[in-house]
Amino acid sequence: MKSILVVTPSLQPHGGAPAVGAWLLQDLQGKYDVTVLTWVAPEISAINRIYGTTIDATRVRIFTVRVVHRWLIRFLRLASLPVERLAAALLARAARRELERRHYDLVV
């Protein structure tokens, strides 16, 4: 089965991008080996309830950014520093590390 890595800052409910991500996962889960890389592990049951999806948590692997990076971003936000570019760079770095560990046929 072909594998797909979905890289997204968040799948937490309430917002357009997480909704699109949820529907994407629902469509891909039966056809591909799907892995999601995100900042915080999403609560699949809440996603299904809010967006009306039927994502099976056993068919989608979830990886999160390293804890030290999450704490760094939280600290910088508390200091009222702009962190969007740094957060995006750290997420991209985590994706590159995952790609070094495992082959994916597609990265979204």
Beta strands, then each sheet from edge to edge (+ up, - down):
strand 1: 3-7
strand 2: 33-38
strand 3: 60-64
strand 4: 106-107
sheet 1: 3+ 2+ 1+ 4+
end
